Amino acid sequence: MSLVCIHNGTLLAGYARMERCAVLVEDGLIADVFSERRFEQKRFPSDATVLDAGGAFIAPGLIDTHIHGFAGFGTEDLSTDAIMAMSEELGKFGVTSFCPTIYPMAEEDMLASIRASVGAIGRETGARVLGVHLEGPFISPARLGVQRPEFVRPVDLELMERLYEAGGGHISNMTVAPEIKGMRELALYCQKKGIVLQAGHTDATYENMLEGMQAGILHSTHFFNAMSRLHHRDPGAVGAIMIHSELSCEIIADGKHVHPDLIKLLMRDKPSSKVVLVTDSLKPTEQRNCPLFANREEVELVDGIFHRKADGVIAGSALTMIKGVANLSSWGIPLENAVEMAASNPARILALGKRGLLMPGYEADLVVFDKDFTVLASLVGGRFVKNEL
């Protein structure tokens, strides 16, 4: 039996903050959560690992459901070794699970990238692969962002079947444009397969968004970015997400993709339970002293975000999840809500089972960080992937 107890911490349980508490982990699951006073009354076996958090925060492990790459490794490498390396590096930053996110590419490359990503499942040394996030290829040519137009396609159910088969049932979520012809048929297919659809890279009208909701598209990709704008005669995708509380949304909280005050506005109208923190980070995130490439194009880091070198278009984020939590907190969002957005919300929206909360019976995916948001320890399934306590 493996027993770990981390005590003298402030619990950010995914729904509340509790001072001077402890978490007991037994055989990969959370066995109990209790006060420091109860900890002082307990006796542990000699082979148990007992660690003092020193007042640091103890939170559910962070879950990144939209990430293309990290530390010089990315989904465009078409390599299981690259996904394994992402897993190991992400674990050091408090991420305990993630969805490798695949760009629209040539079909043979998309299939290879999907196979490479799912090939890491069960072999990870750090953060666990939850499933693949397909960011396209069924998106709007009018809202590409940095996606390459030659790889964007109309809805093709036969292609979708090939993508699904390559994933062996491990496609977890998919970004689509609700207004594209054939989207309802695609949505019905994805519902049967348990794939969460997200409205993104979309030029949808407000009516298109409502039709998408009716078909089951109830989540959205990097809110405000690469989607139809709010207009007083057509609320568009942005307006639909703001208006309808049942629609959830990703946010990239780097302060660049979305102005911090707009995130505050969002939080006034949207329940915190409907907001998911993501990084949308690219392969060169946290990479140093070498040429930077993402989606096989050279990029440069300017003012904290990556731009495509050829034309200056924003290519993606250099955010980490723990930095995103720190940013949200600095913008006045309660820290327990920031952790909710980074852990419990993605777990619930993607139906990940007993993840994302610090409760008995849940997976022992934990992160410990101090008041400066330095990750001190992270556990995946009760196993330490970083421990500086």
C-alpha positions in Angstrom: 0.0 0.0 0.0 1.3 3.5 -1.0 0.4 6.2 1.5 1.1 9.9 1.2 0.0 12.7 3.4 0.5 16.4 2.6 -0.5 18.6 5.6 -0.4 22.2 6.8 -1.7 23.6 3.6 -4.5 25.8 2.3 -6.8 23.6 0.3 -8.3 25.0 -2.9 -10.6 22.0 -3.3 -12.1 23.0 -6.7 -15.1 24.5 -5.0 -13.9 26.3 -1.8 -10.9 27.4 0.2 -10.0 25.7 3.5 -7.2 26.8 5.8 -4.8 24.5 7.6 -5.8 21.2 6.1 -4.3 17.9 5.0 -4.8 15.5 2.1 -4.3 11.8 2.5 -3.5 9.7 -0.6 -3.8 6.0 -0.6 -2.9 3.8 -3.6 -3.4 6.6 -6.1 -6.7 7.9 -4.8 -7.6 10.6 -2.3 -8.5 8.7 0.8 -9.4 11.7 3.1 -9.3 15.4 3.5 -9.1 16.7 7.1 -8.0 19.6 9.3 -4.6 20.1 10.7 -5.9 19.4 14.2 -7.0 16.0 13.1 -3.6 15.4 11.4 -1.9 16.0 14.7 -4.0 13.3 16.2 -3.2 10.7 13.5 -0.5 8.1 13.4 1.0 6.9 10.1 2.9 3.7 9.2 6.7 4.1 9.1 6.8 3.7 5.3 4.2 6.5 4.7 5.4 9.7 3.0 4.4 12.7 5.2 5.1 16.2 3.9 4.6 19.6 5.4 3.3 22.1 2.8 4.4 25.0 5.0 1.2 26.9 4.4 1.3 26.5 0.6 -1.8 25.9 -1.5 -2.9 22.4 -2.2 -5.1 22.1 -5.3 -6.4 19.6 -7.8 -4.0 19.0 -10.6 -4.3 21.4 -13.4 -6.0 20.2 -16.6 -5.1 21.7 -20.0 -7.6 20.8 -22.6 -6.2 23.0 -25.4 -2.4 22.7 -25.8 -0.4 22.2 -29.0 3.0 21.9 -27.6 5.4 22.6 -24.8 9.2 22.8 -24.1 10.2 22.2 -27.7 7.8 19.3 -28.3 4.5 19.4 -30.1 1.7 17.5 -31.8 3.0 18.6 -35.2 6.1 16.4 -34.6 3.8 13.3 -35.3 5.8 11.5 -32.6 4.7 9.6 -29.5 8.1 10.4 -28.0 7.2 14.1 -28.4 3.9 13.6 -26.5 5.8 11.7 -23.8 8.2 14.6 -23.5 5.3 17.0 -23.2 3.9 14.9 -20.5 7.1 14.9 -18.5 7.7 18.6 -18.8 4.0 19.6 -18.1 4.1 17.6 -14.9 6.8 19.9 -13.5 4.5 22.9 -14.1 1.6 21.4 -12.1 -0.4 20.0 -15.1 -1.5 16.5 -14.3 -3.5 15.8 -17.5 -3.9 17.4 -20.9 -5.5 17.0 -24.3 -2.8 17.2 -27.1 -4.4 19.6 -29.6 -3.9 19.0 -33.3 -4.0 21.6 -36.0 -5.7 21.1 -39.4 -3.0 19.4 -41.5 -2.8 17.1 -44.5 -4.9 14.1 -43.8 -2.0 11.7 -43.5 -0.3 14.0 -41.0 -3.5 14.5 -39.0 -3.9 10.7 -38.8 -0.2 10.3 -37.8 -0.5 13.0 -35.1 -3.6 11.4 -33.7 -2.0 8.0 -33.5 1.2 9.5 -32.0 -0.9 11.3 -29.3 -3.0 8.3 -28.3 0.2 6.1 -28.4 1.3 7.8 -25.2 -1.8 6.9 -23.2 -0.8 4.6 -20.4 3.0 5.3 -20.9 3.2 8.8 -19.6 5.9 9.7 -17.1 4.2 13.0 -16.1 0.8 14.5 -17.0 -1.7 12.0 -18.4 -3.1 12.2 -21.9 -6.9 12.5 -21.6 -7.6 12.3 -25.3 -7.0 14.3 -28.4 -8.5 17.7 -29.1 -9.0 18.3 -32.8 -8.9 22.0 -33.6 -10.5 21.6 -37.0 -10.4 20.8 -39.8 -14.1 21.7 -40.1 -13.7 25.4 -39.3 -14.5 28.7 -41.1 -12.0 30.0 -43.7 -13.1 33.5 -42.6 -11.8 33.0 -39.0 -8.6 31.1 -39.5 -6.3 32.9 -37.1 -3.0 31.3 -37.8 -4.5 28.0 -39.1 -3.4 27.2 -42.6 -6.2 27.6 -45.2 -5.1 24.7 -47.5 -6.0 22.3 -44.7 -9.5 23.6 -43.8 -12.2 21.3 -45.1 -16.0 21.2 -45.5 -17.7 18.7 -43.2 -16.9 15.1 -44.4 -18.2 12.3 -42.3 -16.1 9.7 -44.0 -13.0 11.7 -43.0 -14.3 12.1 -39.5 -14.7 8.4 -39.3 -11.1 7.9 -40.3 -9.9 10.5 -37.7 -12.0 8.8 -35.1 -10.6 5.3 -36.0 -7.0 6.6 -35.8 -7.7 7.8 -32.3 -9.1 4.4 -31.2 -12.0 6.1 -29.5 -9.7 8.7 -27.8 -10.9 11.9 -29.5 -12.1 13.9 -26.5 -13.1 17.3 -27.9 -13.2 19.0 -31.3 -13.4 22.6 -32.4 -15.9 23.2 -35.2 -17.7 26.1 -36.9 -21.4 25.7 -36.2 -22.4 27.5 -39.4 -20.8 25.1 -41.9 -23.0 22.9 -44.1 -23.4 19.4 -42.7 -22.6 20.4 -39.1 -25.8 18.9 -37.6 -24.9 15.5 -39.0 -21.4 15.9 -37.7 -22.7 16.9 -34.3 -25.0 13.9 -34.1 -22.0 11.6 -35.0 -19.8 13.2 -32.3 -22.6 12.9 -29.7 -22.8 9.1 -30.3 -19.0 8.9 -30.0 -18.8 11.0 -26.8 -16.8 13.8 -28.4 -17.4 17.3 -26.9 -17.9 19.8 -29.6 -16.6 23.4 -29.2 -17.6 26.4 -31.3 -14.5 28.1 -32.5 -12.7 29.5 -35.6 -16.3 30.4 -36.5 -18.0 33.2 -38.4 -21.4 32.1 -37.1 -24.4 34.4 -36.8 -26.3 34.5 -33.6 -28.9 32.2 -35.2 -26.1 29.8 -36.3 -25.0 29.6 -32.7 -28.5 28.8 -31.4 -28.8 26.1 -34.1 -25.4 24.7 -32.9 -26.6 24.7 -29.3 -29.7 22.8 -30.3 -27.4 20.2 -32.0 -25.3 19.9 -28.8 -22.5 22.4 -29.4 -22.4 23.8 -25.8 -18.7 24.6 -25.3 -16.5 27.1 -27.2 -12.8 27.6 -28.1 -10.6 30.5 -26.9 -13.4 32.9 -26.3 -13.3 36.2 -28.1 -10.5 34.9 -30.4 -11.2 33.7 -34.0 -15.0 34.1 -33.7 -17.7 36.5 -35.0 -17.8 39.7 -33.0 -20.6 41.1 -30.9 -22.8 43.5 -32.9 -26.0 45.3 -31.9 -28.0 43.8 -34.8 -26.3 40.4 -34.7 -24.7 39.3 -31.4 -22.6 36.7 -33.3 -20.7 34.0 -31.5 -19.3 36.3 -28.8 -22.8 37.6 -28.0 -24.3 34.1 -27.9 -21.7 32.9 -25.4 -22.2 36.0 -23.2 -26.0 35.7 -23.4 -26.6 32.0 -22.8 -25.5 30.7 -19.5 -25.6 27.1 -20.7 -22.7 27.8 -23.1 -19.3 27.3 -21.6 -16.1 28.8 -22.9 -12.3 28.5 -22.9 -10.2 31.6 -22.0 -6.5 32.2 -22.6 -5.6 34.2 -19.5 -2.3 35.7 -20.7 -3.6 39.3 -20.7 -2.8 39.5 -24.4 -5.3 37.3 -26.2 -8.1 38.8 -24.1 -7.9 42.1 -22.2 -8.1 41.4 -18.4 -11.1 43.8 -18.1 -13.0 41.7 -20.7 -12.4 38.7 -18.6 -13.9 40.6 -15.6 -16.9 41.5 -17.8 -17.3 37.8 -18.7 -17.2 36.8 -15.1 -20.0 39.2 -14.3 -22.3 37.5 -16.7 -21.1 33.9 -16.9 -21.1 31.5 -13.9 -17.5 30.6 -13.0 -18.5 27.0 -13.5 -18.8 27.6 -17.2 -15.3 29.0 -17.8 -12.3 26.8 -18.6 -8.7 28.1 -18.4 -6.5 26.8 -21.2 -3.1 27.8 -22.5 -3.3 27.1 -26.3 0.4 27.0 -25.8 2.7 26.2 -28.7 5.7 23.9 -29.1 8.3 26.6 -28.2 6.7 27.5 -24.9 9.4 27.5 -22.2 11.9 26.6 -24.9 15.1 28.6 -24.8 18.0 29.6 -27.1 17.1 28.1 -30.4 15.0 28.9 -33.5 11.3 28.8 -32.6 8.8 26.9 -34.8 5.1 26.1 -34.4 2.8 24.3 -36.8 6.0 24.1 -39.0 6.3 27.8 -39.4 8.9 30.1 -37.7 7.5 32.2 -34.9 8.9 34.8 -32.5 8.1 35.7 -29.0 6.9 39.3 -28.8 5.5 40.8 -25.6 4.7 37.4 -24.2 2.9 35.8 -27.1 4.1 34.1 -30.3 3.7 35.8 -33.7 4.2 34.2 -37.0 7.5 35.6 -38.2 6.4 35.9 -41.9 3.5 38.3 -41.3 3.3 39.1 -37.6 -0.1 37.3 -37.1 -0.6 36.1 -33.5 0.3 32.4 -33.7 -0.6 31.3 -30.1 0.2 31.5 -26.5 3.4 31.1 -24.4 1.2 30.7 -21.3 1.5 28.0 -18.6 -1.5 26.9 -16.6 0.0 28.0 -13.3 0.7 31.4 -14.8 -2.8 31.6 -16.0 -4.1 30.9 -12.5 -1.8 33.6 -11.2 -3.0 36.1 -13.7 -6.7 35.4 -13.0 -6.0 35.9 -9.3 -4.1 39.2 -9.9 -7.1 40.4 -11.9 -9.4 40.1 -8.8 -10.8 36.6 -9.5 -10.9 34.6 -6.2 -8.1 32.0 -6.3 -10.5 29.2 -5.6 -12.5 30.2 -8.7 -9.3 30.3 -10.8 -8.5 26.8 -9.7 -12.1 25.8 -10.5 -11.5 27.0 -14.0 -8.2 25.2 -14.3 -9.2 21.9 -12.8 -12.8 21.0 -11.9 -14.5 22.7 -14.8 -12.6 21.0 -17.6 -13.0 17.7 -15.8 -16.7 18.1 -15.6 -17.3 19.5 -19.1 -15.2 16.8 -20.7 -16.8 14.1 -18.5 -13.5 13.0 -17.1 -14.9 11.1 -14.1 -13.4 11.6 -10.7 -10.9 14.2 -11.5 -10.7 17.9 -10.7 -11.7 18.0 -7.1 -10.0 17.2 -3.7 -12.6 14.7 -2.4 -12.3 11.2 -1.1 -12.5 8.6 -3.9 -11.2 11.0 -6.6 -7.9 10.5 -8.5 -5.0 11.8 -6.5 -3.9 14.4 -9.1 -2.6 17.3 -7.0 -0.5 20.4 -7.3 1.1 22.3 -4.4 2.2 25.9 -5.1 3.3 28.8 -2.9 2.0 32.4 -2.8 4.3 33.3 -5.7 2.7 30.5 -7.8 5.9 28.5 -7.8 5.0 24.8 -8.2 6.5 22.9 -5.3 5.0 19.5 -5.9 2.7 17.7 -8.3 1.3 14.2 -8.1 -0.4 12.2 -10.9 -2.4 9.3 -9.6 -0.7 9.5 -6.3 2.8 9.4 -7.8 5.1 12.4 -7.5 6.3 13.9 -10.7 7.8 16.8 -8.9 8.6 17.2 -5.2 10.4 20.1 -3.6 8.6 20.1 -0.3 
